[in-house]
Amino acid sequence: MTASLREVLPEIGDRMPPARLPGDVWRRGCQGRIAAAGTALLCLVGVAALPGLGGGAQPAGGTTAVIPTSVERPYPWQATVDAAPPGRASVLFGGDSLGLGSDPFETEGGKLTVVGRGGDYRTLRYPTGRQRAGLDARLSPDGNLVAQSELHDGPAGWLVVTDLRTGRSRGYGNGPAACCYEVAAWRPDSGAVLVQHRVGEQAQLTLVDLAAGTELPIEGATPRDVNRSAWAAAFAPDGASFVAAFSAGGGTELRAFDATGRRRWSHDLGARRLAGAGAYTADGSAIAVLTMTGCAEDCDPAQLAERRWSVSYLDAATGAERGGPAVPTVGGAAVRALGWAGDALVVVQYEAETALASGLDETGWSQTKHVKVLTLRPGADPRVVLDPPAHVSSIDVAQDLIREGAFGGPVPPASILPARWSVLGQLGLCLLVPLAAVTAAVVLIRRRVMRGRQATAG
């Protein structure tokens, strides 16, 4: 600082009027802090609610078109598909633990979790619990849609299809509530869904075209096996034909139909069963069927774990017995085919939670403890390619990724945000009560301090 500047500054200071501070400057400062805290809280709530923030975490490695080796449990407050669409999905799963079936914020209903190919976790909520991914709700082959028979606050209809890219849902069909309908299989082009209408021990198959909204009944009502929802139907890769399983004489009859619903052939499977929605081989020439050895009725979990499942084949054109990929035998309480990756059959392996009694579904919600996804490749041992956390009891995987053999992806981390609006509302109420109490206490203390100072000054 120069000498002249030192001389000028004191002169300017002497000419300036003294600063006048208000007597309640401390109070105003406190009010400012409280207002700032309130603003910060509102900003936090806003950020939590915004669909694009807090989510979209990319899995390590940067690739999205891949099946992860596992998934994480979503947070109990995870945002729903309609509020923050995850986009095209790789996995749909559900279970019964905190973040899965149990939800401290919602006292009724159930939910399933969608994993987007960008790593987002979102939930689908249902008015009733015990929804099973891959059975009660099925992911479309291209990963863009989920078909289910009901949805929380969803549109009317006994089939509800949710677009994971937009979050919007559309209802199809007229009739009673979803108690009596099951989603049996998707057509490979993701343009139609085969639905099974249950009426007691009878079943009516209906093919629903999503674009046209038309319903094509498939034959008349026929007997169904109430214990085998995992092995109901499968489409050929070209979508021109499909097969469906029905109870017949104490066993299972497999019937093939063309795209118009006309029956092509029937084959008595006896005690065998259709492998699942992914039963057709990759080239469409053969259909995989399962033979189970081990305990068949009134089995405890240990006996169910000792079951063995082997694969044989039928000719897709005629229904005659034929050869096919010699995949290894696999154990488990149940096995359900998801699709083929070349000559490898991709299956869900079920671990039982409870004993299997007469009249119970072998892959039922309360029956199943845990599931894994395995590949069964000729000349190799069964290989686990997706092992979710404990208590994940149902799972579905997009068939386009299965066909590509896109396994081995990193585990996408579940993100705290965004959260459901209903949860934010509950948290907001919980925070407002203590915040209001603290604010009232601060104001009361401040008033007493000021009165004490005024009394002392007087």
N, C-alpha and C positions, 0 to 999 in steps of 0.2 A: 504494500500500500504506500503510495507517495505521500510526502509531507503535506502538500496542498489538500489532498483528499482527507487526511486526518483532521485538518482544520475545518473543512466544510461540513463534515458529518455531524460534529457536535452542534454547530449552529443550526442545522436543519432539525436536529432532535429537539433543541430548545424551542423552536417555533411550533412543533407539532402538539396538538391538544392531548391530554392524558387519555389513555384507553379506559373505557367504561365497561366493566364486566357485570352482567346481571347477577343478582343475588342468588338465583336458583340455577346457576350454571351446572352444579353437580347433578341436580335432578334432570336437567335437559340432556346431559350426557348419558345418564342411565336410560332415559327414554329412547335415545338414539340407539343405544346398544340393544335394547329390547326389540325395537323396530327392525334393526339389522338382523337379529336372530330370527324374527318372524319371517322376514324376507328370505333368509337363507333356507328356512324350513320349507317355505312355499316353492323355492327353486328346486330343492331336493325332491319334493313330491312331484313337481313337474317333470324333472329329468327322469324319475323312476317310471313315469307313466308314458313317456314318449316312446313309440314303437321302435325307433331306430337307434336309441341310445341304450347303452348297457348290454345290448345283445349283439348278435352278429359276430361273435368271437370266432375267428378262423382257427381250425385245428392246426397244430404244429405241422409244418411241412407244406402248408399252403394249398393242398389239393382238396377239392370238395366232392368230386364224383367218386366216392370210395365208401366202402362199408367199414365202419370203425371196429376195432378189436374189442371194444367195450363201450359202455355209455356211463354217464353219471346220473345219480338221482337228481331230479329237478328240485328247485327250492319250492317249499309249500305254497309260496305266493306267486309262482311263475306265471307270466302272462299267457293268456289264451290265444288260440289261433286267430280268432276273429278280431282281437284287439291289435295283435302284432304278428301278421302272417310270416311264417318261417320260410316260405318258398318251397321249392321241390325238396322232398324228404328222402332220407336214406333208410330210416328206422322208425317204427312205431312200437311202443312198449308200454307195459303196465304192471302193476303188482300191488302189494299191500304193506306199505311201510311209510314213514314220514317222507313226504314229497311225492309219493306214488299214489296209493289208494287213500291213505290217511291224510286228512287236511284239517288242521286246527282252525282254519278260517271259514270253512264251509261244513256245516253240520250234516248235510244230506247230499246224496248223489255220489258219483264216482268220476274218475278221470283217467285218460291215457295221455302219454307224452309222445310228441312228435320231435324228431331230430332232423332239422333242416340240413341240407348239404353245405351250408355255410357255417354250421356248428350251432345254430340257434336251437334252444329247447323251448317248446311251447306246449300248451295243454289243450286237450279236448275234454269238455265237461259234460257229464251225463246226469239225467235226473235220477237214475238208479245206479247202484254200485255193481261190482262184479263184471265189469266189461273186460273182455279178453282181446288183446291185439292179435290180429291174424285169424280171429274167429267171429266174435261179435262185431268187430270193426276191422276192416281190411284196407291196407294201403294199396293203391292202384299200381299196376306194373310199372308205370313211368314215374311214380313217386309224387305226382301232382295232386292226387285226390285221396280222400278217405271215405269209404262207404260204411254206413252204420244204420241201424234200424231206429235210432232215436238220438237226440242231442239236446242238451240243456239250452232252453230258450231257442231251440231250433225251429225251422219251418214245419208245417203240417205234412204228414205223409208217413207211410210205413217204411220208406227208404229215404235216408237223408245223406246227401253227398256234399262233402266240404272241400272247397278248392283251397289248397294250402298256399297258393300264390296270392290270393286276394282275401282270404278269410271268410268269404261268403259261402253260404250253404243253400242248397235247393232241395225241396221235398218232392217225392214222387209217390203216386198211388193214393188211393182213398181207402179208408178202412179203420179198424180198431187200432189201439195203441200198439207200441212196438213189442209187446209181450209175445206176439205170435209170429214174428218174422226173424229169419236169420240170413245174413249175407253169406252165400255159399262160395262164390268165385267171381273173379273179374275176367272179362274178355281181354286178351293180350294187348289190344290197342287202347285199353282204358276207356272205351266208348260205351260199354254195356256191363251190367252187373246181373248175375244170376242170384235170385233171392228165393229162399225156401219158406213157404208159409206153413206154419204148424197148426193143425187142428186136431188136438188130442194125439192119437197115435198115427195120424195121417199127415201127408205132406203134399203141397202143391208147389211145383217149381214154376217160377216166372222169370223171364228174361226181360230186363228193363233197359231200353235204349235211352241213354242220357240226353243226347242231343234232341231226338224227336219226342222224348217223353212217352213213348209207346210201351205197352206191356204185352209180352207174348207168353201165354200160358203153355207149359210143357206137359202134355198128357193130362190125365185126370189125377185126382188125389190118390196117392199110393202109400203103403206102409213105410215108416221111417224108423231108424234106430236112434232112440233118444240118447244113447250113451256114446255116440260116435260123431259128434259135430265136426271133428277135425278132419274127417275123411269123407266129406260130402260130395264134392264135385271138382272137375278140372277141365280147363279148356286146352284144345290143341294150339300149338304156337301160331298157326295162321288164323285162328279164330273161327274157322269154318265148321268146327264140330266141337262137341264137349261130351263128357261122361258124367253120370250122377249115380250115386249108390243108394239102394233102398233095401229094407229088410225083406227077406223072403224065406219062409220055411225055417226060421231059426238061424239063417245065415244072411249073406249079403248078395244081392244081385246088382251087377254093374250094367247100366244101360247107356248106349251111345246115341247121340242125336246130332242132326245136322243144324245148320244155322237157322232153319225155318221151324225147328222143333220137331221134325219128323224122326221117329226112332229108326236107327240103322241096324243095331244088333243088341243082344243081351248076352250076358255071361254070368253063370253062377260061380261066385267066388267062395262059397262055403264060409269057413271061418276067417278067410283072408279079408283084407280091406283095401280100398283105394289108398294109394300112398299119401294123397293130399292134393291141394290145389296146384302143386308143381309136379304132378305125376308124369305128364307127357315128357318123353325124352326131347333133347334139344332139336333133333331133326323131325320130330312129330310122328315117327314111325311106330313107337311103342309106348305103352302105358305101364308105369310101375305099380305093382301091388305089393302089400306087406303081409308076411306070415309071422305071427307072434308065437313064440314058445315060452312056456312058463305059466305062472299062476293066471288064471282067466277070471275067476270070480272070488269075491270075499277075500281079497289079498291085503296084507299089511304092507307098509312102505318098503320094508326090506325085501319082501317077495316081489314087489313091483320093480324094484331096482335090479333084480336078477332076471327080468324078462330079456329076451333076445329077439331082434327084429331082422328078418332077412327079406331081400327084394327079388321078386320074379316079375315077368312081363307078359302082357297081352299085346297082340297085334292091333294097332290102332284102327286099321281098315276093316278087320273082320271079327275081332274079339277073341281069336284063337290064341292058345298058348304059344309063346315064342321066346327066343333068347334076347339078351340085352347086355348092357355093361355089367360086369361081374363085380359089383360094389361090395364092400365088406359088410358083415353082420354087425349090428350095433345094439348096445344095451340101453335100458331106460324104461321108465314106467309107460311112456308112449313116445312115438316118433311121428313127425308130420313133415311131408315134403314141401319145400318152398319153391324149388325149381332146379335147373341144371346149369352148371358151369362146365361146358364141354361134356366130358364123360363122367363128371363128378356130380353126384346127387347131393343137393344142399338140403339139410333137414333141421328141424327143431327137435331137440331132445328134452324130454320132460322128466323132472324129478318130483316124486310124490310127496305131499305134505301129510296126508292122512290115508287111512285104509280105504280100499275101494270096495264098496258094498253094492249090492244089486240095485239097479236103477240110477246109479250115479254116472255122470259123464266122465270118461277117463281123462279128459283134459279140462275138467271143470275148474272154475275159479278157486273154490275152496279145496280142491283136490291137489292142486299144483303148488309146489314149494319154490321151484327154480327152473329156469330154462337156459339152454345153450344152443348156439347154432354151430353145426358140424358140416364138414364136407366128407362124403363117402366116395373115395376114388379107387378105381380098380387097381389091385396090387399094392395098396397102401392101407395103413391103419386109419380109422376115423380120426379126423383132425378138427379140433375146436377152433373156429375162426371168429366167433363173437361170444364172449363170456361176460354177461352183464352182472351188476352187483347182486348181492343176496336179496331175496324177496322180489326180484323181478320174475314174474310168473307167466308172462305172455309176451310174445314178440312177433313182429312182422318186418320183412325186409323187401325193399323195392326190387322187383324181378329184373329190371333192366341192368341193375348193378350186379345181380347174381349171374346173369348171362355173360357179362363181361369179365366175371371172375375178379371183380374189384374188391378184394379182401385185404386185410392188413393195415387199414387206415388208423391214424392216431385217434386217441379218445378225445372228443370235443369236450371242453370244460363247460359245466353249467354256469350261467351267469346270474348274478343276483338281480339284475335289472334287465328288461322292464318287468314291472309287477302288475298284477291284476288290479283294475280300478276298485273292485269291491274290497280288496285287501287294503289298498291305500286309504280308503274311506274309514275302515276300522282302525287302522294305525293312526290316522289323523285325529280321530276322536280320542284315542288313548293318549296321544301326545298333548292334545289341547287341554285336557283336565289338569295334568301336573304343571303345564306351562302357565295356565291361568292361576293356579295356586301359588306358584313361585312369583308371578307378577304381582298378585295381590299382597303377598308377604313383603316384597320389596317396597311397594308403594306405602304400606302401613308403617314399616320401619323408617322409611324416609320422612314421613309426616311426623313421627314421634321425635326423630332427631332434630328436625327443623323447629318443632315446638320447644324442644329443650334449649336450643340455641337462642330462640327468641326470648324465652323466659330468662335466660342468663344475661342476655344483652340488656333486657329491661331492668 
